[in-house]
Amino acid sequence: MTDAVNTLKSVNSSSDIDHLNRLAGIVILAGGASKRMGSPKAELMLPTNEQLLDYHVRQALKLSAATAYNVPIMIADNGRGFGINPDLILNNPQVPIIHITDYLSVDDFASNDNEQIETGGALVAIEAALQYLTSSMIMQSTNAANSYASWLMIISCDSLIAVTDLWKKLQPYITQAVDKSVICLTDEHHLYPLLGIYRLSIEPDLKHYIDNGQRQVMKFIQPIVQPVTFSEDWQCLTNFNTPKDFERACIALRYI
């Protein structure tokens, strides 16, 4: 991925800087174990009879349409193959909607005898998304609209915060915190690294971190993160782990 990363770092003109502030892709994290929920969070049904994964895909399609350059939507579900409402794909043929496979290091293959890992954690999914985007940038370098777009949005399936609202909240900090490579939500007690945006240029560092057996999200992002405080209205919309948590989130969504 070095060529694409070097391309990102070599851009200097004001026009190119604008490209560097653009969204390159969206990854929906749907591969968690969901043990306390009792069923996969991606397949939870909203009161509107919409599956949670479909909700996030639909919101991501709105954001992709708003950019006018067809931001790809990736689904990282740890090989579970969660289905998507076919209408979302049929009605938006111009937007790539793909399932991606978690990145596995050599150690992962060796220690598991090539058997599927139950879950490698969020970072291996994020690394896979970064690799997909940086590879795509090399192949599509003639597309001036998105060849230098440099941010990956992360949205996890333990939240009902709309991708469009998350991007609106975080985007201003791209220029306000130019020395940071991860921008994510925070409240008084917790950082939410799986509700944020990641600069594509961190891909080699993240790969190295994973290849050295590391999986802790907080440890990796701590030196490079810009926290963004979110309002109390969003408090109940995220970090749901039990059916009762999800019920409260659905109720809160009605009043926002």
C-alpha positions, 0 to 999 in steps of 0.5 A: 500500500506504500505507493498510495500512501506516498501519493497522499503525502506528496500532495501540496496544492490547495486543490489537492488539499481539498481532496485530502479532506474528502471521504474515501470510504465507509466501513460498517463494522458488523462482525462482533460476537454480540454475546450479551445481545443474544443475536447478531446486532447487524440483524436486529430489527428497528421499530420501522421493521428495518434491519440494523445493517440496512439502516446503516447502509441506507444512511451511508448511501445518503452520504455517498450521494451527497459527495457526488463521487460514489463513496464505496460502502464496505461491510466487515462482518467477519465472514458471516455474510449478512444479507442486505436489502436487495432494493438498496443495491438495485436502487443505487447501482453506481455505489459499490457495496461490498463485503470485505474480509478481515485482514489476517497477519501471518501469525493469525494463519499460523496460530489457527491452522487456517481455521476461521478466527472467531473474531480478530477485533475491530482493527483487523476489519479497519485494516482491511478497509484501508487496504481496499481503499488504498489499492483502489486509489492506485487502480483509479488514480485517473479519477480526479474526484476521489483519487486523493480522498483520504479519510475512512469513516468507521461506523459500528453496529452498536449504534444508531447514530446516522453516518450522515450526522457523524460525518457532519459532526467530525468533518470540521476537525479535519482542518482544525486538528491537522496533526491528528489521524483519527477523529472520533466521538467522546463523552465524559467517560468514554472514547468511541473509536469505532464512531470516527474517521481514520486517515488512509495514510495510517495503513502501514502503521496499523498493519505493522501494529497488527503484524506484531500481535497487537489488537488494542484499539485504544493503544494504537490510536492514543497518540494520534486521536482527536476526540470530539464531544457529542451531545446528550441526545446521542448518548442513548443511541450508541454502545448498546450491548443488551436487548434492553439497551437496544430498546432504549436506543430505538426509543431515543431515535424517535425523538431526535 
